[in-house]
Amino acid sequence: MNRVSRATRYAATLTAALAAAASLTAGRVAVAYAQGQPRHPPSTGSPLVGRRSCAADRSAGTVTFVSPFGYDASVGIADVFAAQHLGYFADLCLHVDIVATSPDPYALVSSGAATVTNEGSAADALVAIAGGSHFVGIATFGDTSDYALLTGERIRNLRELDGKVVAYHTVMPVVLTEMLRKAGVDIATLHEVNDTSYDPDLLEQGKFAALQAYQSNEPITLREQHLAFREYTPAQFGVPGTFNVEVVNMTFLHRHPAAVAAFMRADLHALTFCSAHAATCVHIEQQSASASGIAYDATHSLAEWRFEDALVLHHALPGKGIGVETTQEWAPEQAALRRSDLVARVPSLVHAENTALVASLYRGHTLVWPGP
């Protein structure tokens, strides 16, 4: 049975990386792209920005993006591969490396060994920052949560989970805890366990009564296998959330704000392209995976991209461009963290976010390309 999950894809990526360790340089992996492939649309082959902007972007040196899930067709990941392949970074005089093999992308970015990565939500970013991570959120791709709880068909009401085993990945997302509370679940009775497999088949096997999932991943896998399940999402219970938060090393942002802005401009420009040409962008990422010897399920990846792209398009902040974030958008998850015991002290949103950078890239809803 051909199953694809974020964990299995990442495990394959890491295995290949270890086998090819001699090709790694200072912990960075420059992604190899197939030669001779046409660009969509073609780059001019020379910088599109003025001499002063070009000099500022080049002075930053290499911008290193670390994928948190390897070659995953998620918003905030596949569009970065596309921006590289389509020449958008080069158009803005940026030199970008993509690392798809790190076991701890957050530590790399926090330490300054890398520059940019993604967190799953505002709450995830706040928990990491509370734990000492030296980065700041600069973009939030969706004003809703991509998290879900999956159960077997026999669970018809979340209150039926009282006293049962509920699995999460690393830490239970605070929005799912809020959802359970709102549904009337007695949280104290749950037997919460950490599952690192990301294998939704464990649900069918009866190992767990409920399993944390990404709406854009495990449910797609289960539907591909024609397996029955129920899906409960925070939005169904009126619980606000966010998904796919771009975070950048705080020191790098302070020293090279123009380069970070250029990275995000190219990334968002690629996102617009990929929204219209989903299959092309999935193929670009597949090429990158193949060049690294990684198996890639293009059918699953295309379904994942289309799901997340729809979340982005339908859940941008009213009146704002895609990726623009506000402290008001993060405030519900900050409040939820204060009600939880995940962190001793919840970070201030003023220090955890930079709300001005991505907003400055837009004129109304329109991304300014290639920029001033």
C-alpha positions as CSV (number, residue, x, y, z in Angstrom):
1,M,0.0,0.0,0.0
2,N,1.4,3.3,-1.0
3,R,1.1,5.7,1.9
4,V,2.4,9.2,2.1
5,S,2.7,11.2,5.3
6,R,4.9,14.0,6.4
7,A,6.8,11.7,8.7
8,T,7.5,9.0,6.2
9,R,8.6,11.6,3.6
10,Y,10.8,13.2,6.1
11,A,12.3,9.9,7.2
12,A,13.2,9.1,3.6
13,T,14.7,12.5,3.2
14,L,16.9,12.1,6.3
15,T,18.0,8.6,5.2
16,A,19.1,9.9,1.9
17,A,20.9,12.8,3.5
18,L,22.9,10.4,5.7
19,A,23.8,8.3,2.7
20,A,25.0,11.4,0.9
21,A,26.7,13.0,3.9
22,A,29.8,13.8,1.9
23,S,27.8,16.3,-0.2
24,L,26.8,18.4,2.8
25,T,28.7,21.6,3.4
26,A,28.5,23.4,6.8
27,G,25.1,21.8,7.4
28,R,23.6,23.4,4.2
29,V,22.2,21.6,1.2
30,A,21.9,23.5,-2.0
31,V,19.1,21.9,-3.9
32,A,20.0,20.6,-7.3
33,Y,17.6,21.3,-10.1
34,A,17.2,19.6,-13.4
35,Q,19.0,21.4,-16.1
36,G,17.5,22.5,-19.3
37,Q,13.9,22.8,-18.0
38,P,12.0,25.8,-19.1
39,R,11.1,28.4,-16.5
40,H,7.4,29.3,-16.0
41,P,7.3,32.1,-16.8
42,P,10.9,32.7,-17.9
43,S,13.2,34.9,-15.9
44,T,14.9,37.8,-17.6
45,G,18.3,36.3,-16.6
46,S,19.3,39.6,-15.0
47,P,18.2,41.4,-11.8
48,L,14.8,43.1,-12.0
49,V,15.5,45.5,-9.2
50,G,17.6,48.7,-9.1
51,R,21.3,48.8,-8.3
52,R,20.8,50.0,-4.8
53,S,18.3,47.3,-3.9
54,C,20.4,44.6,-5.6
55,A,23.4,45.6,-3.6
56,A,21.5,45.5,-0.3
57,D,20.1,42.0,-1.1
58,R,23.5,40.7,-2.1
59,S,25.2,42.1,1.0
60,A,23.2,39.7,3.1
61,G,25.0,36.7,1.7
62,T,23.2,33.4,1.5
63,V,19.6,33.2,2.7
64,T,19.1,29.6,3.9
65,F,15.5,28.2,4.0
66,V,15.0,25.0,6.0
67,S,12.0,22.9,5.1
68,P,10.3,21.6,8.3
69,F,8.9,18.6,6.3
70,G,11.4,17.8,3.6
71,Y,9.9,17.8,0.1
72,D,6.3,18.5,1.2
73,A,3.7,20.2,-1.0
74,S,2.7,22.6,1.7
75,V,2.1,26.3,1.4
76,G,5.3,27.9,2.6
77,I,7.4,25.0,1.4
78,A,6.5,24.1,-2.2
79,D,6.4,27.8,-3.2
80,V,10.0,28.3,-2.0
81,F,11.2,25.5,-4.3
82,A,9.2,27.1,-7.1
83,A,10.6,30.6,-6.4
84,Q,14.1,29.1,-6.6
85,H,13.4,27.1,-9.8
86,L,11.6,29.9,-11.5
87,G,14.4,32.4,-10.9
88,Y,12.4,34.7,-8.7
89,F,15.1,34.8,-6.0
90,A,17.8,35.5,-8.6
91,D,15.6,38.3,-10.1
92,L,15.9,40.1,-6.7
93,C,19.6,39.4,-6.4
94,L,19.2,36.9,-3.6
95,H,21.3,33.8,-3.2
96,V,19.1,31.2,-1.6
97,D,20.0,27.7,-0.4
98,I,17.2,25.2,0.5
99,V,17.8,22.6,3.2
100,A,15.4,19.7,3.1
101,T,17.3,17.3,5.4
102,S,17.5,18.9,8.8
103,P,16.2,17.0,11.8
104,D,15.8,20.3,13.7
105,P,15.0,23.2,11.4
106,Y,14.0,25.4,14.4
107,A,17.4,25.0,16.1
108,L,19.2,25.9,12.9
109,V,17.2,29.1,12.4
110,S,17.3,30.0,16.0
111,S,21.1,29.7,16.1
112,G,21.6,31.6,12.9
113,A,23.0,28.6,11.0
114,A,20.0,29.0,8.8
115,T,17.6,31.9,8.1
116,V,14.0,31.0,7.5
117,T,11.6,28.1,8.3
118,N,7.9,27.5,9.0
119,E,6.0,26.8,12.2
120,G,2.6,25.1,12.0
121,S,0.7,28.0,13.7
122,A,1.0,31.1,15.7
123,A,0.7,29.1,18.9
124,D,3.6,26.8,17.8
125,A,5.8,29.8,17.1
126,L,4.9,31.3,20.5
127,V,5.7,28.1,22.3
128,A,9.1,27.9,20.5
129,I,9.9,31.5,21.3
130,A,8.9,31.0,24.9
131,G,11.4,28.1,25.0
132,G,14.2,30.4,23.9
133,S,14.1,30.3,20.1
134,H,15.7,33.4,18.6
135,F,13.3,34.0,15.8
136,V,10.3,36.1,14.9
137,G,7.1,35.5,12.9
138,I,7.0,37.5,9.7
139,A,4.1,35.9,7.7
140,T,1.0,33.9,8.5
141,F,-0.5,32.2,5.4
142,G,-3.9,31.4,6.8
143,D,-6.4,32.8,9.3
144,T,-7.7,29.4,10.3
145,S,-6.2,26.2,11.7
146,D,-5.0,23.3,9.5
147,Y,-5.1,21.0,12.6
148,A,-7.8,18.3,13.1
149,L,-8.6,15.4,15.3
150,L,-9.4,12.2,13.5
151,T,-11.5,9.4,15.0
152,G,-13.1,6.1,13.9
153,E,-16.7,6.1,12.7
154,R,-17.9,4.9,16.1
155,I,-17.0,8.3,17.7
156,R,-20.1,10.4,16.8
157,N,-19.5,13.1,19.4
158,L,-16.2,14.3,20.9
159,R,-17.6,13.9,24.4
160,E,-17.3,10.1,23.7
161,L,-13.5,10.6,24.0
162,D,-13.7,11.0,27.8
163,G,-11.4,8.5,29.4
164,K,-9.9,7.3,26.0
165,V,-6.4,7.5,24.4
166,V,-5.8,10.6,22.2
167,A,-2.5,10.9,20.3
168,Y,-0.7,14.0,19.3
169,H,2.6,14.8,17.5
170,T,5.2,16.2,19.9
171,V,2.8,18.4,21.7
172,M,-1.0,18.7,21.6
173,P,-1.9,21.9,19.6
174,V,-3.6,24.3,21.9
175,V,-6.4,24.9,19.3
176,L,-7.3,21.2,19.6
177,T,-7.4,21.4,23.4
178,E,-9.7,24.5,23.0
179,M,-11.9,22.5,20.6
180,L,-12.2,19.6,23.0
181,R,-13.1,21.9,25.9
182,K,-15.7,23.7,23.7
183,A,-17.2,20.3,22.8
184,G,-17.6,19.5,26.5
185,V,-14.8,16.9,26.8
186,D,-13.4,16.3,30.3
187,I,-9.8,17.0,29.4
188,A,-8.5,15.6,32.7
189,T,-9.8,12.1,31.8
190,L,-8.0,11.9,28.5
191,H,-4.9,9.6,28.1
192,E,-2.8,11.8,25.9
193,V,0.2,10.1,24.3
194,N,2.9,11.3,21.8
195,D,2.8,9.5,18.5
196,T,5.7,10.2,16.2
197,S,4.6,8.0,13.3
198,Y,2.1,10.3,11.6
199,D,0.5,7.0,10.5
200,P,-3.3,7.4,10.3
201,D,-3.7,3.6,9.9
202,L,-3.1,3.4,13.7
203,L,-6.6,4.9,14.0
204,E,-8.1,2.1,12.1
205,Q,-6.1,-0.5,14.1
206,G,-7.7,0.9,17.3
207,K,-4.5,1.9,18.9
208,F,-5.9,5.4,19.5
209,A,-9.5,6.7,19.9
210,A,-8.4,10.0,18.3
211,L,-5.3,11.2,16.5
212,Q,-4.0,14.7,15.8
213,A,-3.7,15.4,12.1
214,Y,-3.2,18.0,9.5
215,Q,-6.4,18.5,7.5
216,S,-4.1,18.7,4.4
217,N,-2.3,15.4,5.0
218,E,-3.7,12.4,6.9
219,P,-7.3,12.8,5.8
220,I,-6.1,12.8,2.2
221,T,-4.2,9.6,2.9
222,L,-7.2,7.9,4.5
223,R,-9.5,8.9,1.6
224,E,-7.0,7.6,-0.9
225,Q,-7.2,4.3,0.9
226,H,-11.0,4.4,1.1
227,L,-10.9,4.1,4.9
228,A,-13.8,5.4,7.0
229,F,-13.1,8.0,9.6
230,R,-14.5,11.2,11.2
231,E,-12.8,14.5,11.2
232,Y,-13.2,17.3,13.7
233,T,-11.7,20.7,13.1
234,P,-11.4,23.8,15.3
235,A,-13.4,25.9,12.8
236,Q,-16.4,23.6,13.2
237,F,-16.5,24.6,16.9
238,G,-15.8,28.3,16.4
239,V,-12.2,28.0,17.6
240,P,-10.0,30.6,15.8
241,G,-6.5,29.6,14.7
242,T,-3.8,30.1,12.1
243,F,-1.6,28.0,9.9
244,N,1.8,28.0,8.3
245,V,3.8,30.8,10.0
246,E,7.1,31.9,8.4
247,V,9.7,32.6,11.0
248,V,13.1,34.2,10.5
249,N,16.2,34.5,12.6
250,M,15.9,37.7,14.7
251,T,19.5,38.8,14.3
252,F,19.4,38.3,10.5
253,L,16.2,40.3,10.2
254,H,17.7,43.1,12.2
255,R,20.9,43.2,10.0
256,H,19.3,42.5,6.6
257,P,15.6,43.5,6.6
258,A,15.8,44.3,2.8
259,A,17.0,40.7,2.0
260,V,14.2,39.2,4.2
261,A,11.6,41.4,2.5
262,A,13.0,40.3,-0.9
263,F,12.8,36.6,0.1
264,M,9.2,37.0,1.1
265,R,8.4,39.0,-2.1
266,A,9.8,36.2,-4.3
267,D,8.1,33.5,-2.2
268,L,4.7,35.2,-2.4
269,H,5.2,35.9,-6.1
270,A,5.8,32.1,-6.5
271,L,2.7,31.4,-4.4
272,T,0.6,33.4,-6.8
273,F,2.1,31.4,-9.7
274,C,1.6,28.1,-8.0
275,S,-2.1,28.9,-7.2
276,A,-2.7,29.1,-10.9
277,H,-0.2,26.3,-11.9
278,A,-0.4,23.7,-9.1
279,A,0.7,20.7,-11.2
280,T,3.7,22.6,-12.5
281,C,4.9,23.6,-8.9
282,V,4.4,20.0,-7.7
283,H,6.5,18.8,-10.6
284,I,9.2,21.3,-9.7
285,E,9.3,20.0,-6.1
286,Q,9.2,16.4,-7.4
287,Q,12.3,17.2,-9.6
288,S,14.1,18.4,-6.5
289,A,13.2,15.3,-4.5
290,S,14.3,13.1,-7.3
291,A,17.6,14.8,-7.6
292,S,18.2,14.0,-3.9
293,G,17.0,10.4,-4.3
294,I,13.7,10.9,-2.5
295,A,10.5,9.1,-3.4
296,Y,7.7,11.6,-4.1
297,D,4.0,10.9,-4.5
298,A,2.9,13.6,-6.9
299,T,-0.8,12.6,-6.7
300,H,-0.9,13.0,-2.9
301,S,1.2,16.1,-3.1
302,L,-1.1,17.8,-5.6
303,A,-4.1,17.1,-3.4
304,E,-2.2,18.5,-0.4
305,W,-1.2,21.7,-2.2
306,R,-4.7,22.3,-3.6
307,F,-6.2,21.9,-0.1
308,E,-3.8,24.3,1.5
309,D,-3.9,26.8,-1.3
310,A,-7.7,26.9,-0.9
311,L,-7.2,27.6,2.8
312,V,-4.9,30.5,2.0
313,L,-7.2,32.0,-0.6
314,H,-10.3,31.8,1.6
315,H,-8.7,32.7,4.9
316,A,-6.5,35.7,4.3
317,L,-7.2,38.6,6.7
318,P,-10.0,40.9,5.4
319,G,-8.5,43.7,3.4
320,K,-5.0,42.3,3.6
321,G,-2.6,40.6,1.2
322,I,-1.8,36.9,1.6
323,G,0.8,36.3,4.4
324,V,0.1,39.6,6.1
325,E,-0.3,39.0,9.9
326,T,-1.5,41.2,12.8
327,T,-1.3,40.9,16.6
328,Q,-5.1,40.6,16.6
329,E,-4.8,37.5,14.4
330,W,-2.4,35.9,16.9
331,A,-4.2,37.1,20.0
332,P,-6.7,34.1,20.4
333,E,-3.9,31.6,20.4
334,Q,-1.9,33.7,22.8
335,A,-4.9,33.7,25.1
336,A,-5.3,30.0,24.7
337,L,-1.7,29.4,25.7
338,R,-2.2,31.5,28.8
339,R,-5.1,29.1,29.7
340,S,-2.9,26.1,29.1
341,D,0.2,24.8,30.9
342,L,2.4,24.5,27.8
343,V,4.6,27.4,28.7
344,A,5.3,29.2,31.9
345,R,5.3,32.7,30.3
346,V,3.6,33.5,27.0
347,P,5.7,35.9,24.8
348,S,4.5,39.4,24.0
349,L,3.1,39.5,20.4
350,V,4.9,42.8,19.8
351,H,8.2,40.9,20.2
352,A,7.1,37.6,18.7
353,E,5.8,39.2,15.4
354,N,7.0,41.6,12.8
355,T,3.7,42.7,11.3
356,A,5.1,45.4,9.0
357,L,7.5,43.6,6.7
358,V,5.0,41.5,4.6
359,A,2.4,44.3,4.7
360,S,4.9,46.6,3.1
361,L,5.1,44.3,0.0
362,Y,1.5,45.0,-1.0
363,R,-0.4,47.8,-2.6
364,G,-3.9,46.9,-1.4
365,H,-4.3,43.2,-2.1
366,T,-1.7,43.3,-4.9
367,L,1.8,42.1,-4.3
368,V,4.2,44.7,-5.8
369,W,6.6,42.8,-8.2
370,P,9.5,43.1,-8.5
371,G,9.4,45.9,-5.9
372,P,10.7,49.4,-5.6
